[in-house]
Amino acid sequence: MEKSLDQMLNPEQYYRDVTERYGINLRASGRSVSMRIDDGLSFGQLGLTKGPEALRDAIMRIAPPGRFSSEMDLAATIAHEPNHVRGFIKALPFAEVTEEAACASQYAFEQWFKGLR
C-alpha cells in the first residue's frame, strides 16, 4: 500500500488503514481493541500488551511507523497483539496459551500475505 500524505502525517490512520486492508480482527470478548502508538517501546520491540491496560481498556501498544521494515511487519504485529488482549481478558496464562495463540495468528497472517495460504 502506498502511503498518502495524510497517512504519513497521521500514523494512527495508517495503522487503521492497514488493519482494514488485511481484515485483521480487533475484537476481544465483544470489545474493540484499541491501538496506541508507543515511542517508549525498546529497540526491536514492535508491540506490547500490558495486562492491566488490556483488561480495563482493551489496549495494545504498537511501535511507531519508522520501526517497521515493511507493511507486512506492521500488519503481522497488529495481527499478533490482539491475541494478548484476548488472553488477558479471559485470564489465560500468558506463557502457556496467550503467546502461542498470538504467534500462531501472526504466522497464519504471514503465510496468507505471502500467498502460501
N, C-alpha and C positions, 0 to 999 in steps of 0.2 A: 504494500500500500504506500503510495506517495503521501508524504506529509504535506498538508496545506499550511499556509502561514498561520491560520487560526489554531491548528493543532500544535504547531511549534510554540506559539505564544501561550497556549492553554494545554499543558500536558495531561491534565485530568480528562479533558475532552478526547485527546488522542487515545488514552487508555480505554475510555468508554467505547470509542470507535473500534479499537482492536477487539475488545470483548464482544461487541455486537457482530463484527465481521466474521469471527470464528465461532459464534454461537456458544460462548463459554457461559456456563450456568453460575450465576452469582446469587444463588439462593441457599439458605441453610435453615432447615426446620421451619419453613414458611416465612422466613425473614429475608430481606435483601441484604446482601453482604456489601459493605462499603469499602472502597479503596482509598487509602491515604498515601500520598507520595511522601516518603521519609528520607530526607537528606542525611539523617543520622545513622543509617544502616552502615555497618562496617564494609570495608572493601571486599568485593566478591560476594556479598550477601545481597541477593536480589529481592527477597521477600521475607516477611516476618509476620507471625501472628502471635499476639500476646494473649494468654488465657483470659485475664480479666476483661480486656477490651472486647475480645471475641464474644465472651459470654454476655456482657452487658449491652454492647452496641453492634455486634457482628461486623467488626472492622478487621481488615487485613492491611498490612503496610507493604508498599511496593517501592523499590528504589527509583530514583529519578531517571528520566529517559537516557541520559548520557552513559549510564552504566550497562545498558543492554547492547550486545553486539549486533542484534538483528530484531526484526519484528517477531520472528518465531521465538526468540528467547523471552521477549516480553510476554507474548501470548502464553507460552509454556508456564511462566511464573504465575500469570493470572489464573491459569487452569489449576495450578498446584495449590495455591494458598487457601482457596475456599474450603478445601478438604480439612484443613486445620481448624477453621472456624466451625465447620460442622462437627468435628470431633470434640472441640471444647464445649459446644452447646449440648452435645449428647453425653458429656462427661466420660469420653472414651480415653483409655490410657494412651498417651502420646506416642511413646516408643513402639508399642506393640501394634497399634491399629492405625492411628492417625497418619503417621509418616508413611506407612506402607500404602494407604489409600491415596495420599497426596502424590506419591511418586508414581503409582500406577496410573493415576489420572494424567499426570504430566507426560508419562511415557506414551500413553494412548494418544494424546494430543499430538505429540511429536511424530508418531508413526502416521497419523492421519495427515498431518501437514506435509510430510514427505511423500504422500501418495501410497504408502505401504498398507493402508487400511481402507 
